[in-house]
Amino acid sequence: QVELVESGGGLVQPGGSLRLSCAAFGSIFSILAMGWYRQAPGKQRQWVATSMPTGGSTNYADSVKGRFIISRDNAKNTMYLQMNTLKPEDTAVYYCNSVPATESSWGQGTQVTVSS
């Protein structure tokens, strides 16, 4: 099991950028496919992006493709989500977890609010 702590959220205007971080506590981070997920008010949690453990392969939901960039530093047990050209519909609590998700590893998430 990996303990996960998200940070970096905040209030940003439409068109702005934010960089989220996910700190992982556990020795197996470097061998896991990891991802970002988000849950908007009144909606189910949805997958946003995946980073494979080696080789740099990534995958994105259509709604964020071309705007978000997922990356990871296995030496630091940390994953990132660079979010550019943010839209109001990106407002949500953002979580990191393995892909597929491990139910017991959900953290508190970090709130991202895109509003003028």
N, C-alpha and C positions, 0 to 999 in steps of 0.2 A: 504494500500500500504506500502511496505517496501523499504527503500532506502538501496542500497547495495554497498559496497566498497571493491574491491579486492586488494590484495597486496601479495608480496613475490616472484614474478617472477624474472627471470634473465637468464643469460647465464650459461649453465652447460655442461660439457662433457658427451658423451654417457656413460651410466652406473652410472652416478651420481644421486643425490637426491635433491629435493627441497620440501619445505613446503609452500603451499599457504594458505592465510587466507581470510576470507570473513566476514567483519563487517556489521551487519544489524542494521538499525536504524528504529525501529518500534516495537510496542507492541505485534505483532502477530507472531514474528519469532518462538517462542517456539511451536506453534501449526501447523506450516507448514511443509510439506515435502519439503526439500531443496535439491538442486543438483548443481553439477558442469557441465559446458558445455565448449566446446572449438571450436575455428574456426581457421583452418589453412589457409594460403594464397591461395586464389583462390577457396576455398571450402566453403560449407555451414556449419553453426554452428551445432555441434552435441552434443548430451548428453554424459556425461562421467560417472557420478555416482549420486546416490540418498541416502539421509539420512532421514529416517522417524522421525517424531517429538518426539516419545517416544519409548522405548523398544530397541533401538540400531539397528534396522533392516537397512541393507544397500543393495544396488544393484549396479552392475558395468557393463559397456560395456565390451564386450569380449576382446577388444583391450587393456584394462588396467587391467583386472582381474588378481589378484595375484601380481601386481606391485604397484597399488595405493590404498590408504586407506582414506576413507572419515570419518570425525568425526565432532561432534558439541558440543558446550558448551552452553546450553540454558540460563544459568545464566549470561553468558557474551554476549549473542546474537552474537555468533561467530561460524563460521564453518571453517573447515580445509580440506586440501587435501594434504596428504603426498604422494609424488611421488618418487618412487624408481626405480632403473634400467632403467633410462630414455633412450629413443631411439630418433634418429633424427626425426622420424615420430610423436613424441609427440610435436614437435614445433608448437605452436599456441598461440593465445590470449585466456586465460582462464577466464571464467565468472562464477559467481554464480547467482542463481535465484531459485524461487520456482519450484516445479515439480507438475503439468505442469507449464511452465514458464509464468510469468506475463510480458506482453510486455512492460509496462511502467516502470518496475523495472530493466531493463538491465543497468548495470554500464559501466565503461570504460574498465574493464577487466585488466588483468595483463599478460604481454608478457613472454612466456617461450620459450627459444631458446636452443635446444640441438645440439651442434656442437663441433667438435674437432678443 
